[in-house]
């Protein structure tokens, strides 16, 4: 069964980014639970015991935990030409993987993947990314969870932008423990057909970011969601669709629009 989730950022340096709730995990969990969400997706600055307490008190699950603070807060990325920086990046992400596993959730590798820098070749950059994913996926597997890899649009990385390319890359890894994160906002910029890209990626998809073409809640842009929902059901997807969207016009309105859209496109079985 496809389940709903909503995002919360606990990283002050990410203020203004595409997260529905901000600052206090307790408030975010309470609001999400009251609106009927199944889970919350968390973007933490570091492992924080208060997060687990708030989630348990709300009765929500944790859909995923983001590692993006490694880039936003510390400027760490796996494809940095400097070996010490790469090692530091992996160590930061390893802490988030452990934290996510404690919450029963996968960790997301998005902005920390980096890009091909002038000082390195594309093959070198992809090799460094492979090394990081192999290391972190093994750590996640030992703790009973998956690792999620998110292809980003061309304005955020020059590594892998499309689901098909990212799927081929994941299949080249030794580990089978990395799944694709299909972000509908990035896909709107890169894919010829979102439904067909989802069908082609199939069971490699482990998480979905439920965002419209303008990074607002589904229904506030021009994404044709009906065929996307159909494609997800056809591939047997049973994970979360999580709103990583701007809090437009405010957090509550964005969350309300999201849960309304979720119930429209993924109605509960009778």
FENZI-V770900 format. One line per field, one symbol per residue. ss: DSSP state (H for helix, E for strand, L for the rest). psi: psi as a letter, one per 30 degrees, with the letter a starting at -180 (. if undefined). burial: # if it has 16 or more other C-alpha atoms within 10 Angstrom, else .. A space follows every 50 residues. Layout:
# FENZI-V770900
ss = ???
psi = ???
burial = ???
This chain:
# FENZI-V770900
ss = LLEEEEEEELLHHHLLLLLLEELLHHHHHHHHHHHLLLEEEEELLLLLHH HHHHHHHHLLEEEEEELLHHHHLLLLLLLLLLHHHHHHHHHHHHHHHHHH HHLLLEEEELHHHLLLLLLLLHHHHHHHHHHHHHHHHHHHHHLLLLEEEE LLLLLLLLLLLLHHHHHHHHHLLLLLLEEEEEEHHHHHHHLLLHHHHHHH HHHHEEEEELLLLLLLLLLLLLLLHHHHHHHHHHLLLLLEEEELLLLLLL HHHHHHHHHHHHHHHLLLLL
psi = kklklklkkgjefgkfaikelldjeeeeeeeeeefglflkkkilflkjff eeeeeeefgllkelkkgffeeeefhklfgkfkeeeeeeeeeeeeeeeeee efghllkkjcffebljlfflleeeeeeeeeeeeeeeeeeeefggllkkkj kllffflgdjfleeeeeeeefflekggklkjjjfeeefffkejeeeeeee ebffkflkjiklfgglkkfgagkjfefeeeeeeeggkhakjkjilkikfl eeeeeeeeeeeefefikkk.
burial = .##########..#...#####..##.######...##########.... ##.##..#.#############...######...######.######### #.##############........##.#######.######.#.###### ###...#.######.##..#.....################..##.#### ##.##########.######..#.#..##.##..#.#.##########.. ##.#########...#....
